[in-house]
């Protein structure tokens, strides 16, 4: 039988040189060098007034290092970061074996406040000095993440008062059931559990009423009341591909050269339209004169496009019909006939109702002498200077020979039993009207150059979100409040940018 050397795992004392645990080319080396030699942390030093008296404090440089290192390893909880500072040799090397408690770590992140903006800008300037920002294109996008709040505690003020009343009724039902069982002598073992449940329901109802009395209703620009949350009033209900969440929409502007995050913001609204201009403004310090701004249809609105035109910002903002206008996707309609087991809510055997053909479904000839209907038949000109309500249109009419036997009559005619042929009116554009920024954006994004450049957007910004959500395990925010959540989001964006610096061997 073969003999092997003994594997001994008993405790022993080993000599460890902490400085040698941080090797060049790693994230830990870039983080250590950046914090000690590049960043100005004087604003954090001014928090302390223990020069002559008082206990010594943990160095904010050490705290920043271990927090960013923890986030880079997917350790979001302050307790897990505390454990890493005790057992992980790289955490011990970066912290100098300081071993701060989880309360100190959580307090440092929670109170970082406005200083995070300065830190983010300093790291961004370092990335620019290293040539990592190309300024050719900035891609703006957002990701919706759950907040540290319960979705059940959301609603308008009237809904919250109704919920408090329901909690009181539930508590009274438990009391009535308890009294009834006392008369019969049953359920004595469950007395303590019922009392705990009753106290919890009453406390929840009182907290809800106090919140309604203390806060004024939130309203949108139209004056409509918005739903608020008792746990985290700054968060909002948001629709995602996996259902409705109570959370925040984290925004990022990413440079296309090396995927450096040049701007990071957080909003407590499910609509991203209002964040386009603030994100462009936040990225101005590193933006060039010819930098192209790209964003998806979530940021498309008439107000945004008008503001971009007034600011003379070069941008490509998609609209909801962009893919329908792309001839490269002309054959995608064949897939719509397939059943969708996840989103098709019709009863079994129920056919999908198809809409009528609209004027935009008809293709007008270059000389406007005729147009082609969706079934491929010609409709001939029947008047080119028709007017209705001050608007001029060109009218086309089909023939009975083509329309009567057509298989598309049910989709082409509203009353196919009594209408013989299809007529369609193609309205003309007003040449004397001012330039519509929405039409200008459509023409720009539908051009071959616009499609080529816009196609780079998804490959620029989506890998960044994939890195933060999957590799860094940012699946939810652990803090509450817009400012604190914004601090946590920018810390994760700092981790992403420092990783890019580590790959270029920051020295």
C-alpha positions as CSV (number, residue, x, y, z in Angstrom):
1,X,0.0,0.0,0.0
2,X,1.3,3.5,-0.9
3,X,2.6,5.7,1.8
4,X,1.9,9.5,1.8
5,X,3.1,12.4,3.9
6,X,0.9,13.3,6.8
7,X,-1.6,16.1,6.3
8,X,-1.5,18.1,9.5
9,X,-4.2,20.8,10.0
10,X,-3.6,21.5,13.7
11,X,-3.3,25.2,14.8
12,X,0.2,26.7,14.5
13,X,2.0,30.0,14.5
14,X,3.1,31.1,11.0
15,X,5.1,34.2,10.1
16,X,3.0,36.5,7.9
17,X,4.4,39.7,6.3
18,X,1.3,41.8,5.9
19,X,2.9,44.2,3.3
20,X,3.6,41.2,1.0
21,X,0.0,40.2,0.9
22,X,-0.9,43.2,-1.3
23,X,0.6,42.3,-4.7
24,X,0.9,44.8,-7.7
25,X,-1.7,44.3,-10.3
26,X,-4.5,43.4,-7.9
27,X,-7.5,45.3,-6.8
28,X,-6.1,45.5,-3.3
29,X,-2.9,47.1,-4.5
30,X,-4.7,49.7,-6.6
31,X,-7.1,50.5,-3.7
32,X,-4.2,50.8,-1.2
33,X,-2.2,53.1,-3.5
34,X,-5.2,55.2,-4.5
35,X,-6.4,55.9,-1.0
36,X,-2.9,56.6,0.4
37,X,-1.4,58.6,-2.5
38,X,-4.2,60.0,-4.8
39,X,-7.2,60.8,-2.7
40,X,-7.6,63.9,-0.5
41,X,-9.5,62.7,2.7
42,X,-9.0,65.9,4.6
43,X,-12.8,66.4,4.7
44,X,-13.1,63.1,6.6
45,X,-10.3,64.1,9.0
46,X,-12.1,67.2,10.0
47,X,-14.8,65.1,11.6
48,X,-12.6,64.3,14.6
49,X,-11.7,66.6,17.5
50,X,-9.6,64.2,19.6
51,X,-6.2,65.8,19.2
52,X,-5.7,66.5,22.9
53,X,-8.3,64.4,24.6
54,X,-10.7,61.6,23.9
55,X,-10.2,58.1,22.6
56,X,-8.4,57.4,19.4
57,X,-10.5,56.8,16.3
58,X,-10.2,54.4,13.4
59,X,-8.4,56.0,10.5
60,X,-11.0,56.9,7.8
61,X,-8.5,55.7,5.1
62,X,-8.6,52.3,6.7
63,X,-12.4,52.3,7.0
64,X,-12.7,53.3,3.3
65,X,-10.3,50.6,2.2
66,X,-12.1,47.8,4.0
67,X,-15.5,48.9,2.9
68,X,-14.5,49.1,-0.7
69,X,-12.6,45.8,-0.5
70,X,-15.7,44.2,1.1
71,X,-18.0,45.5,-1.6
72,X,-15.6,44.2,-4.3
73,X,-15.9,40.7,-2.7
74,X,-19.6,40.8,-2.5
75,X,-19.7,41.5,1.3
76,X,-22.5,44.0,1.7
77,X,-23.3,43.3,5.4
78,X,-21.1,45.2,7.9
79,X,-21.1,42.1,10.1
80,X,-19.5,40.0,7.2
81,X,-16.9,42.8,6.7
82,X,-16.1,42.7,10.4
83,X,-15.6,38.9,10.2
84,X,-13.3,39.4,7.2
85,X,-11.2,41.9,9.1
86,X,-10.5,39.1,11.7
87,X,-10.0,36.1,9.4
88,X,-9.1,37.3,5.9
89,X,-5.4,38.1,5.6
90,X,-5.9,40.7,2.9
91,X,-8.4,42.6,5.0
92,X,-6.0,42.3,7.9
93,X,-3.1,43.7,5.7
94,X,-5.2,46.6,4.4
95,X,-6.5,47.6,7.8
96,X,-3.3,47.0,9.6
97,X,-5.1,44.6,11.9
98,X,-7.4,47.3,13.2
99,X,-10.4,45.0,13.4
100,X,-13.2,47.7,13.6
101,X,-16.6,46.4,14.8
102,X,-19.6,46.2,12.5
103,X,-21.2,49.2,14.2
104,X,-18.2,51.4,13.3
105,X,-18.3,50.1,9.7
106,X,-22.0,50.7,9.4
107,X,-21.7,54.2,10.9
108,X,-18.9,55.1,8.5
109,X,-20.9,54.2,5.5
110,X,-24.1,55.8,6.9
111,X,-22.4,59.1,7.7
112,X,-20.2,59.4,4.6
113,X,-22.8,61.8,3.2
114,X,-21.6,64.5,0.8
115,X,-18.0,63.4,1.0
116,X,-18.7,60.6,-1.4
117,X,-19.2,63.1,-4.2
118,X,-15.7,64.4,-3.8
119,X,-14.2,60.9,-3.6
120,X,-16.0,59.8,-6.7
121,X,-14.8,62.9,-8.6
122,X,-11.2,62.3,-7.5
123,X,-11.2,58.7,-8.6
124,X,-12.7,59.8,-11.9
125,X,-10.0,62.4,-12.5
126,X,-7.4,59.7,-11.8
127,X,-9.1,57.5,-14.4
128,X,-8.9,60.4,-16.8
129,X,-5.2,61.0,-16.1
130,X,-4.6,57.3,-16.9
131,X,-6.3,57.7,-20.2
132,X,-9.3,55.5,-19.4
133,X,-12.0,58.0,-20.5
134,X,-12.4,58.2,-24.3
135,X,-15.2,60.8,-24.4
136,X,-16.5,59.4,-27.6
137,X,-19.9,58.2,-26.2
138,X,-21.6,58.2,-22.8
139,X,-24.3,55.6,-22.4
140,X,-26.9,56.4,-19.7
141,X,-29.1,53.7,-18.2
142,X,-30.6,52.6,-14.9
143,X,-31.2,49.5,-12.9
144,X,-34.0,49.0,-10.4
145,X,-33.0,47.5,-7.1
146,X,-35.1,46.6,-4.0
147,X,-34.9,48.9,-1.0
148,X,-34.7,48.0,2.7
149,X,-38.4,48.5,3.0
150,X,-41.6,46.5,3.0
151,X,-43.8,46.7,0.0
152,X,-46.9,46.1,2.2
153,X,-46.3,49.4,4.0
154,X,-46.8,51.4,0.8
155,X,-49.9,53.4,-0.3
156,X,-51.5,56.8,-0.4
157,X,-52.4,58.4,2.9
158,X,-56.0,57.1,2.6
159,X,-54.8,53.6,1.9
160,X,-52.4,53.7,4.9
161,X,-55.2,54.8,7.2
162,X,-57.3,52.0,5.9
163,X,-54.5,49.5,6.5
164,X,-54.1,50.8,10.1
165,X,-57.9,50.2,10.7
166,X,-57.6,46.7,9.3
167,X,-54.7,46.0,11.7
168,X,-56.8,47.2,14.6
169,X,-59.7,44.9,13.5
170,X,-57.3,42.0,13.3
171,X,-56.1,42.7,16.8
172,X,-59.6,42.9,18.1
173,X,-60.5,39.5,16.4
174,X,-57.5,37.9,18.2
175,X,-58.7,39.4,21.5
176,X,-62.2,38.1,21.0
177,X,-61.0,34.7,20.1
178,X,-58.7,34.8,23.2
179,X,-61.6,35.8,25.5
180,X,-63.8,33.0,24.0
181,X,-61.2,30.4,24.7
182,X,-60.7,31.7,28.2
183,X,-64.4,31.0,28.9
184,X,-64.1,27.4,27.7
185,X,-60.7,26.9,29.3
186,X,-58.9,26.0,26.0
187,X,-55.7,27.4,24.5
188,X,-53.9,28.4,27.7
189,X,-50.5,27.5,26.1
190,X,-51.0,30.1,23.3
191,X,-51.6,33.0,25.7
192,X,-48.2,34.5,25.3
193,X,-48.1,34.2,21.6
194,X,-51.5,35.9,21.2
195,X,-50.4,38.8,23.4
196,X,-47.2,39.2,21.4
197,X,-49.2,39.2,18.2
198,X,-51.8,41.7,19.5
199,X,-49.0,44.1,20.7
200,X,-47.3,43.8,17.3
201,X,-50.5,44.6,15.4
202,X,-51.3,47.6,17.6
203,X,-47.8,49.0,17.3
204,X,-47.8,48.7,13.5
205,X,-51.2,50.5,13.3
206,X,-49.9,53.3,15.6
207,X,-46.7,53.7,13.6
208,X,-48.8,54.0,10.4
209,X,-51.1,56.6,11.9
210,X,-48.1,58.6,13.2
211,X,-46.5,58.6,9.8
212,X,-49.7,59.9,8.1
213,X,-50.0,62.6,10.7
214,X,-46.4,63.6,10.5
215,X,-45.9,63.7,6.7
216,X,-47.7,65.5,3.9
217,X,-48.8,63.6,0.8
218,X,-46.4,63.3,-2.0
219,X,-47.6,64.6,-5.4
220,X,-46.4,64.5,-8.9
221,X,-46.2,67.3,-11.4
222,X,-49.9,66.9,-12.3
223,X,-50.9,67.2,-8.6
224,X,-51.9,63.6,-8.3
225,X,-51.0,61.9,-4.9
226,X,-48.2,59.4,-5.1
227,X,-47.9,56.3,-3.0
228,X,-45.4,56.6,-0.1
229,X,-43.8,54.0,2.2
230,X,-43.8,54.0,6.0
231,X,-40.4,52.3,6.3
232,X,-38.6,54.3,3.6
233,X,-40.6,57.3,2.3
234,X,-38.0,58.1,-0.4
235,X,-38.4,54.7,-2.1
236,X,-41.2,53.8,-4.6
237,X,-43.0,50.9,-6.1
238,X,-41.4,50.0,-9.4
239,X,-42.4,47.5,-12.1
240,X,-39.7,45.1,-13.2
241,X,-39.4,42.0,-15.3
242,X,-39.8,39.9,-12.2
243,X,-42.7,41.8,-10.7
244,X,-43.3,44.9,-8.6
245,X,-40.6,45.9,-6.1
246,X,-40.3,48.6,-3.4
247,X,-37.0,50.2,-4.3
248,X,-34.8,52.7,-6.1
249,X,-33.7,53.2,-9.7
250,X,-29.9,53.5,-9.7
251,X,-28.6,55.5,-12.7
252,X,-25.1,55.4,-14.3
253,X,-23.5,57.1,-17.2
254,X,-20.7,54.9,-18.7
255,X,-17.9,55.9,-21.1
256,X,-17.6,53.6,-24.1
257,X,-13.8,53.4,-24.2
258,X,-13.1,51.4,-21.0
259,X,-16.6,51.3,-19.4
260,X,-15.7,53.9,-16.7
261,X,-18.7,55.2,-14.8
262,X,-18.5,58.9,-15.2
263,X,-21.7,59.8,-13.3
264,X,-23.9,58.0,-10.7
265,X,-27.2,59.0,-9.3
266,X,-30.2,57.4,-7.5
267,X,-33.9,58.3,-7.8
268,X,-36.9,57.1,-5.9
269,X,-39.2,57.1,-8.9
270,X,-40.0,54.3,-11.4
271,X,-39.9,56.8,-14.2
272,X,-36.4,57.6,-15.6
273,X,-37.3,60.5,-17.8
274,X,-36.6,63.1,-15.2
275,X,-33.0,61.7,-14.7
276,X,-31.7,62.3,-18.2
277,X,-30.7,66.0,-17.8
278,X,-29.3,65.5,-14.3
279,X,-27.1,62.6,-15.5
280,X,-25.9,64.7,-18.4
281,X,-25.1,67.6,-16.1
282,X,-23.3,65.3,-13.7
283,X,-21.1,64.0,-16.5
284,X,-20.2,67.5,-17.8
285,X,-16.8,67.7,-16.0
286,X,-15.4,64.9,-18.2
287,X,-17.6,65.4,-21.2
288,X,-16.1,66.6,-24.5
289,X,-17.5,68.8,-27.2
290,X,-18.2,65.9,-29.5
291,X,-19.3,63.4,-26.9
292,X,-22.4,61.5,-27.9
293,X,-25.1,60.8,-25.3
294,X,-27.1,57.6,-25.8
295,X,-30.1,56.4,-23.8
296,X,-32.9,54.0,-24.2
297,X,-36.7,54.6,-24.6
298,X,-37.1,55.1,-20.9
299,X,-35.6,58.5,-21.1
300,X,-37.5,59.6,-24.3
301,X,-39.9,62.5,-23.9
302,X,-40.8,65.7,-25.7
303,X,-39.5,67.8,-22.9
304,X,-36.1,66.0,-22.8
305,X,-35.6,66.2,-26.5
306,X,-36.5,69.9,-26.5
307,X,-34.1,70.6,-23.7
308,X,-31.3,68.7,-25.5
309,X,-31.9,70.7,-28.6
310,X,-31.8,74.0,-26.6
311,X,-28.5,72.9,-24.9
312,X,-27.0,71.8,-28.2
313,X,-26.2,68.3,-26.8
314,X,-25.5,65.6,-29.4
315,X,-27.6,62.6,-28.3
316,X,-29.4,59.5,-29.6
317,X,-32.5,58.8,-27.5
318,X,-34.5,55.8,-28.7
319,X,-38.3,55.8,-28.8
320,X,-40.7,52.9,-28.4
321,X,-41.2,52.5,-32.2
322,X,-37.5,52.4,-33.1
323,X,-37.4,48.7,-33.6
324,X,-40.6,48.6,-35.7
325,X,-39.0,51.1,-38.1
326,X,-35.8,49.1,-38.5
327,X,-35.9,47.1,-41.7
328,X,-33.4,44.7,-40.3
329,X,-36.1,43.5,-37.9
330,X,-38.8,43.2,-40.6
331,X,-39.2,39.5,-40.1
332,X,-39.7,39.6,-36.3
333,X,-43.5,39.5,-36.8
334,X,-43.4,35.8,-37.3
335,X,-42.4,35.2,-33.7
336,X,-45.4,37.2,-32.4
337,X,-47.7,34.5,-33.5
338,X,-46.1,32.1,-31.1
339,X,-47.7,31.5,-27.7
340,X,-46.1,33.1,-24.7
341,X,-46.7,30.9,-21.6
342,X,-45.6,33.7,-19.2
343,X,-47.4,36.7,-20.5
344,X,-50.4,35.3,-22.5
345,X,-53.3,35.7,-20.1
346,X,-56.0,34.6,-22.5
347,X,-58.1,31.6,-21.9
348,X,-57.2,28.4,-23.6
349,X,-58.5,28.4,-27.2
350,X,-59.2,32.2,-27.1
351,X,-57.8,33.9,-30.2
352,X,-55.8,37.0,-30.0
353,X,-57.7,40.1,-31.3
354,X,-55.8,41.9,-34.0
355,X,-56.1,45.6,-34.6
356,X,-57.0,47.3,-37.8
357,X,-54.4,48.4,-40.3
358,X,-53.4,52.0,-39.7
359,X,-52.3,54.6,-42.3
360,X,-48.7,54.0,-41.2
361,X,-49.0,50.4,-42.4
362,X,-49.4,51.6,-46.0
363,X,-46.3,52.4,-48.1
364,X,-46.5,55.4,-50.3
365,X,-44.7,55.4,-53.7
366,X,-41.9,57.8,-54.3
367,X,-44.1,59.9,-56.8
368,X,-47.2,59.6,-54.5
369,X,-49.2,58.2,-57.4
370,X,-50.2,55.1,-55.4
371,X,-49.6,53.3,-52.1
372,X,-49.2,49.6,-51.3
373,X,-51.4,48.0,-48.6
374,X,-50.2,45.4,-46.1
375,X,-51.5,42.6,-48.4
376,X,-49.4,43.9,-51.4
377,X,-52.3,45.4,-53.4
378,X,-52.3,48.9,-54.9
379,X,-54.5,51.8,-53.8
380,X,-54.6,54.6,-56.4
381,X,-54.6,58.3,-55.8
382,X,-58.1,59.8,-55.3
383,X,-57.2,63.4,-54.4
384,X,-53.9,65.0,-53.4
385,X,-55.1,68.4,-52.0
386,X,-57.9,67.3,-49.6
387,X,-58.2,69.4,-46.4
388,X,-59.7,68.7,-43.0
389,X,-59.4,71.0,-40.0
390,X,-56.7,73.0,-41.8
391,X,-54.5,69.9,-42.5
392,X,-53.8,68.7,-46.0
393,X,-53.8,65.0,-46.9
394,X,-53.5,62.7,-49.9
395,X,-56.4,60.2,-50.3
396,X,-55.9,56.7,-51.8
397,X,-58.7,54.2,-52.7
398,X,-58.5,50.5,-53.5
399,X,-60.3,48.6,-56.3
400,X,-63.2,46.1,-55.9
401,X,-61.2,43.6,-57.9
402,X,-58.4,43.7,-55.3
403,X,-60.3,44.4,-52.1
404,X,-63.5,42.2,-52.3
405,X,-61.6,38.8,-52.5
406,X,-58.8,39.9,-50.1
407,X,-58.2,37.8,-47.1
408,X,-57.3,40.8,-45.0
409,X,-60.7,42.4,-45.1
410,X,-61.4,41.8,-41.4
411,X,-58.2,43.7,-40.5
412,X,-58.4,46.3,-43.2
413,X,-62.1,47.4,-43.0
414,X,-64.1,48.3,-39.9
415,X,-67.3,47.0,-41.4
416,X,-66.3,44.5,-44.1
417,X,-69.9,43.3,-44.7
418,X,-71.1,46.7,-45.9
419,X,-67.9,48.4,-47.1
420,X,-66.5,47.4,-50.4
421,X,-63.0,49.0,-50.7
422,X,-60.5,50.5,-48.4
423,X,-59.7,54.2,-48.4
424,X,-56.7,55.7,-46.5
425,X,-55.7,59.3,-45.9
426,X,-52.0,60.1,-45.7
427,X,-51.6,63.5,-44.0
428,X,-48.8,65.8,-45.2
429,X,-46.3,67.4,-42.9
430,X,-46.4,71.1,-42.3
431,X,-43.3,72.6,-44.0
432,X,-43.8,75.9,-42.3
433,X,-44.0,74.5,-38.8
434,X,-40.9,74.8,-36.5
435,X,-38.6,71.8,-36.4
436,X,-40.0,69.1,-34.2
437,X,-37.2,67.7,-32.0
438,X,-38.9,64.3,-31.8
439,X,-39.0,64.0,-35.6
440,X,-35.4,65.1,-35.8
441,X,-34.3,62.5,-33.2
442,X,-36.2,59.8,-35.2
443,X,-34.4,60.7,-38.4
444,X,-31.1,60.8,-36.7
445,X,-31.5,57.4,-34.9
446,X,-32.9,55.8,-38.1
447,X,-29.9,56.8,-40.2
448,X,-27.2,54.1,-40.8
449,X,-24.7,56.0,-38.8
450,X,-27.2,56.5,-36.0
451,X,-28.1,52.8,-35.8
452,X,-24.4,51.9,-35.8
453,X,-23.5,54.2,-33.0
454,X,-26.6,53.5,-30.9
455,X,-26.0,49.7,-31.2
456,X,-22.9,50.3,-29.1
457,X,-25.0,51.5,-26.1
458,X,-26.1,48.1,-24.8
459,X,-22.5,46.7,-24.9
460,X,-21.3,49.7,-23.0
461,X,-23.6,50.0,-20.0
462,X,-25.2,46.6,-19.5
463,X,-21.9,44.8,-18.6
464,X,-21.3,47.4,-15.9
465,X,-24.7,46.5,-14.3
466,X,-23.9,42.8,-14.7
467,X,-20.6,43.3,-12.8
468,X,-22.2,45.2,-10.0
469,X,-25.3,43.0,-9.6
470,X,-23.8,39.5,-10.3
471,X,-20.1,39.7,-9.4
472,X,-20.5,42.2,-6.5
473,X,-23.8,40.7,-5.4
474,X,-25.6,44.0,-5.2
475,X,-29.1,42.6,-5.3
476,X,-30.6,45.2,-2.9
477,X,-29.8,48.3,-1.0
478,X,-29.3,47.8,2.8
479,X,-29.6,51.5,3.8
480,X,-32.7,53.7,3.9
481,X,-33.2,57.2,2.6
482,X,-32.2,58.7,-0.7
483,X,-28.9,60.2,0.5
484,X,-27.7,57.0,2.2
485,X,-28.8,54.8,-0.7
486,X,-27.0,57.2,-3.1
487,X,-23.8,56.8,-0.9
488,X,-24.0,53.0,-1.2
489,X,-24.5,53.1,-4.9
490,X,-21.6,55.5,-5.5
491,X,-19.3,53.3,-3.3
492,X,-20.1,50.3,-5.6
493,X,-19.4,52.5,-8.7
494,X,-16.1,53.4,-7.0
495,X,-15.3,49.7,-6.8
496,X,-16.0,49.3,-10.5
497,X,-13.8,52.2,-11.5
498,X,-10.9,51.1,-9.2
499,X,-11.0,47.7,-10.8
500,X,-10.4,49.4,-14.2
501,X,-7.5,51.2,-12.6
502,X,-6.1,48.0,-11.3
503,X,-6.1,46.5,-14.7
504,X,-4.0,49.3,-16.1
505,X,-1.4,48.7,-13.3
506,X,-1.8,51.8,-11.3
507,X,1.6,52.7,-9.7
